[in-house]
Amino acid sequence: MRSISHILIFLLVLTKLSSCQTVKDKTDEIVKKENEKLSQFIGQPVSELKIVMGMPDNEEKSNTGSKVLVYKTKKYGIPCERKFEINSEGMVIGFVSKGCF
């Protein structure tokens, strides 16, 4: 009887551990796709970014003095924020994505 309960506990723990890895794998894949999507804008003019993404929700200045365009959305009630850094020539030179999937 005791060995059966040990086996059941072991199987329960094993199931929990494998489901955590599955969630991590899915999250990593979503982040990878998001980065691939946003990477296409690197080296492109800001006008191309605005054609695809629309007008930004906010404009900020970075620590280096360049312009940062901020796009905010919500999906399933979870806020998503994408920031694109624009250099003085009007080209996209970087991005940061938080909470987007």
Residue, then its C-alpha position, 0 to 999 in steps of 0.5 A: m500500500r505504501s509503495i503505491s502511494h509513493i508511486l502516485i506521489f512520484l507520478l504527480v511530481l513528475t507531471k507537475l515538473s513536465s508541465c512547467q517545462t512545457v509552459k516555459d517552452k511555449t513562452d520561449e517560442i512566443v518571445k522568439k516570434e515577437n523578437e523576429k517580428l520586431s527585428q524586421f524594423i531595425g534599420q528601417p525608417v520610422s515611416e515604415l514602422k508607423i505604416v505597420m504599427g500605426m501612430p505611437d501612443n507616446e513619444e519619449k527621450s532615451n538616456t542617449g537623447s534619441k527618440v523612443l516611440v511607445y506602443k501600448t496594447k492589451k490582450y486578455g487584459i494583460p498590458c503589452e508595451r513595445k518601445f522603438e528607439i529612433n536615431s537622429e536620422g529617423m531610423v529604427i535602431g532598437f526595440v524593447s517588448k514587455g508583456c507581449f504575446 
